[in-house]
Amino acid sequence: QVQLVESGGGLVQPGGSLRLSCAASGSFFRVLAVRAWYRQAPGKQRELVAAITDGGTTNYADSVKGRFTISRENAKNTVLYLQMNNLKPDDTAVYYCNSYPKPYDYWGQGTQVTVSS
């Protein structure tokens, strides 16, 4: 199993920025597969926000293209980041990291991002 700990969320005004971090620990190969950010807004299904492949290719939801940037480092624990710029109220959600393309059936606690004036 993998332990997933997300951090970096908070309350920000529209147009602001946040940087999320994901610390994943556990089985080496399971940690290696943690390469995507997902989010779940109130009353909505969880959705893929951004992913990064082994070769560095990135994939973004249309709603965040040009504003969000995913990056990854192969350090022991912290492996995934999400730089979020020009945030909009529709970005308000709980953000999670998990494996890609298919998330594990367990999730971390997530980190709340609230965009509001």
Contacts in CASP RR format, 6 or more apart in sequence:
PFRMAT RR
TARGET T0000
AUTHOR 0000-0000-0000
METHOD contacts of the structure
MODEL  1
QVQLVESGGGLVQPGGSLRLSCAASGSFFRVLAVRAWYRQAPGKQRELVA
AITDGGTTNYADSVKGRFTISRENAKNTVLYLQMNNLKPDDTAVYYCNSY
PKPYDYWGQGTQVTVSS
1 26 0 8 1.000
1 27 0 8 1.000
1 30 0 8 1.000
1 106 0 8 1.000
2 24 0 8 1.000
2 25 0 8 1.000
2 26 0 8 1.000
2 27 0 8 1.000
2 30 0 8 1.000
2 31 0 8 1.000
2 34 0 8 1.000
2 99 0 8 1.000
2 104 0 8 1.000
2 106 0 8 1.000
3 23 0 8 1.000
3 24 0 8 1.000
3 25 0 8 1.000
3 26 0 8 1.000
3 108 0 8 1.000
4 22 0 8 1.000
4 23 0 8 1.000
4 24 0 8 1.000
4 34 0 8 1.000
4 96 0 8 1.000
4 97 0 8 1.000
4 98 0 8 1.000
4 106 0 8 1.000
4 107 0 8 1.000
4 108 0 8 1.000
5 22 0 8 1.000
5 23 0 8 1.000
5 24 0 8 1.000
5 108 0 8 1.000
5 109 0 8 1.000
6 20 0 8 1.000
6 21 0 8 1.000
6 22 0 8 1.000
6 23 0 8 1.000
6 95 0 8 1.000
6 96 0 8 1.000
6 97 0 8 1.000
6 108 0 8 1.000
6 109 0 8 1.000
6 110 0 8 1.000
6 111 0 8 1.000
7 20 0 8 1.000
7 21 0 8 1.000
7 22 0 8 1.000
7 23 0 8 1.000
7 111 0 8 1.000
8 18 0 8 1.000
8 19 0 8 1.000
8 20 0 8 1.000
8 21 0 8 1.000
8 111 0 8 1.000
9 18 0 8 1.000
9 20 0 8 1.000
9 95 0 8 1.000
9 111 0 8 1.000
9 112 0 8 1.000
9 113 0 8 1.000
10 18 0 8 1.000
10 111 0 8 1.000
10 112 0 8 1.000
10 113 0 8 1.000
10 114 0 8 1.000
11 114 0 8 1.000
11 116 0 8 1.000
12 18 0 8 1.000
12 87 0 8 1.000
12 113 0 8 1.000
12 114 0 8 1.000
12 115 0 8 1.000
13 115 0 8 1.000
13 116 0 8 1.000
13 117 0 8 1.000
14 87 0 8 1.000
14 88 0 8 1.000
14 89 0 8 1.000
14 115 0 8 1.000
14 116 0 8 1.000
14 117 0 8 1.000
15 85 0 8 1.000
15 86 0 8 1.000
15 87 0 8 1.000
15 88 0 8 1.000
15 115 0 8 1.000
16 85 0 8 1.000
16 86 0 8 1.000
16 87 0 8 1.000
16 115 0 8 1.000
17 83 0 8 1.000
17 84 0 8 1.000
17 85 0 8 1.000
17 86 0 8 1.000
17 87 0 8 1.000
18 84 0 8 1.000
18 87 0 8 1.000
18 113 0 8 1.000
19 81 0 8 1.000
19 82 0 8 1.000
19 83 0 8 1.000
19 84 0 8 1.000
20 37 0 8 1.000
20 81 0 8 1.000
20 82 0 8 1.000
20 84 0 8 1.000
20 95 0 8 1.000
20 111 0 8 1.000
20 113 0 8 1.000
21 78 0 8 1.000
21 80 0 8 1.000
21 81 0 8 1.000
22 34 0 8 1.000
22 37 0 8 1.000
22 78 0 8 1.000
22 79 0 8 1.000
22 80 0 8 1.000
22 81 0 8 1.000
22 82 0 8 1.000
22 97 0 8 1.000
23 77 0 8 1.000
23 78 0 8 1.000
23 79 0 8 1.000
24 31 0 8 1.000
24 34 0 8 1.000
24 77 0 8 1.000
24 78 0 8 1.000
24 79 0 8 1.000
24 80 0 8 1.000
24 97 0 8 1.000
25 31 0 8 1.000
25 76 0 8 1.000
25 77 0 8 1.000
30 99 0 8 1.000
30 104 0 8 1.000
31 79 0 8 1.000
33 99 0 8 1.000
33 100 0 8 1.000
34 79 0 8 1.000
34 80 0 8 1.000
34 97 0 8 1.000
34 98 0 8 1.000
34 99 0 8 1.000
34 100 0 8 1.000
35 51 0 8 1.000
35 52 0 8 1.000
35 53 0 8 1.000
35 54 0 8 1.000
35 72 0 8 1.000
35 79 0 8 1.000
35 80 0 8 1.000
35 99 0 8 1.000
35 100 0 8 1.000
36 48 0 8 1.000
36 49 0 8 1.000
36 50 0 8 1.000
36 51 0 8 1.000
36 52 0 8 1.000
36 70 0 8 1.000
36 80 0 8 1.000
36 97 0 8 1.000
36 98 0 8 1.000
36 99 0 8 1.000
36 100 0 8 1.000
36 101 0 8 1.000
36 103 0 8 1.000
37 48 0 8 1.000
37 49 0 8 1.000
37 50 0 8 1.000
37 51 0 8 1.000
37 70 0 8 1.000
37 80 0 8 1.000
37 82 0 8 1.000
37 95 0 8 1.000
37 96 0 8 1.000
37 97 0 8 1.000
38 46 0 8 1.000
38 47 0 8 1.000
38 48 0 8 1.000
38 49 0 8 1.000
38 95 0 8 1.000
38 96 0 8 1.000
38 97 0 8 1.000
38 98 0 8 1.000
38 103 0 8 1.000
39 46 0 8 1.000
39 47 0 8 1.000
39 49 0 8 1.000
39 91 0 8 1.000
39 93 0 8 1.000
39 94 0 8 1.000
39 95 0 8 1.000
39 96 0 8 1.000
39 113 0 8 1.000
40 46 0 8 1.000
40 47 0 8 1.000
40 93 0 8 1.000
40 94 0 8 1.000
40 96 0 8 1.000
41 90 0 8 1.000
41 92 0 8 1.000
41 93 0 8 1.000
42 93 0 8 1.000
44 93 0 8 1.000
46 96 0 8 1.000
47 61 0 8 1.000
48 59 0 8 1.000
48 61 0 8 1.000
48 100 0 8 1.000
49 60 0 8 1.000
49 61 0 8 1.000
49 64 0 8 1.000
49 68 0 8 1.000
49 82 0 8 1.000
49 95 0 8 1.000
50 58 0 8 1.000
50 59 0 8 1.000
50 60 0 8 1.000
50 61 0 8 1.000
50 64 0 8 1.000
50 68 0 8 1.000
50 69 0 8 1.000
50 70 0 8 1.000
50 82 0 8 1.000
51 58 0 8 1.000
51 59 0 8 1.000
51 70 0 8 1.000
51 100 0 8 1.000
51 101 0 8 1.000
52 58 0 8 1.000
52 59 0 8 1.000
52 70 0 8 1.000
52 71 0 8 1.000
52 72 0 8 1.000
52 80 0 8 1.000
52 100 0 8 1.000
53 59 0 8 1.000
53 100 0 8 1.000
56 72 0 8 1.000
58 69 0 8 1.000
58 70 0 8 1.000
60 66 0 8 1.000
60 68 0 8 1.000
60 70 0 8 1.000
63 90 0 8 1.000
64 84 0 8 1.000
64 91 0 8 1.000
67 84 0 8 1.000
67 85 0 8 1.000
67 86 0 8 1.000
67 87 0 8 1.000
68 82 0 8 1.000
68 83 0 8 1.000
68 84 0 8 1.000
68 85 0 8 1.000
69 82 0 8 1.000
69 83 0 8 1.000
69 85 0 8 1.000
70 80 0 8 1.000
70 81 0 8 1.000
70 82 0 8 1.000
70 83 0 8 1.000
71 80 0 8 1.000
71 81 0 8 1.000
71 83 0 8 1.000
72 79 0 8 1.000
72 80 0 8 1.000
72 81 0 8 1.000
73 79 0 8 1.000
73 81 0 8 1.000
80 97 0 8 1.000
82 95 0 8 1.000
84 91 0 8 1.000
84 113 0 8 1.000
87 113 0 8 1.000
87 115 0 8 1.000
88 115 0 8 1.000
89 115 0 8 1.000
89 116 0 8 1.000
90 115 0 8 1.000
91 113 0 8 1.000
91 115 0 8 1.000
92 113 0 8 1.000
92 114 0 8 1.000
92 115 0 8 1.000
92 116 0 8 1.000
93 112 0 8 1.000
93 113 0 8 1.000
94 110 0 8 1.000
94 111 0 8 1.000
94 112 0 8 1.000
94 113 0 8 1.000
95 110 0 8 1.000
95 111 0 8 1.000
95 112 0 8 1.000
95 113 0 8 1.000
96 107 0 8 1.000
96 108 0 8 1.000
96 110 0 8 1.000
97 108 0 8 1.000
98 104 0 8 1.000
98 107 0 8 1.000
END
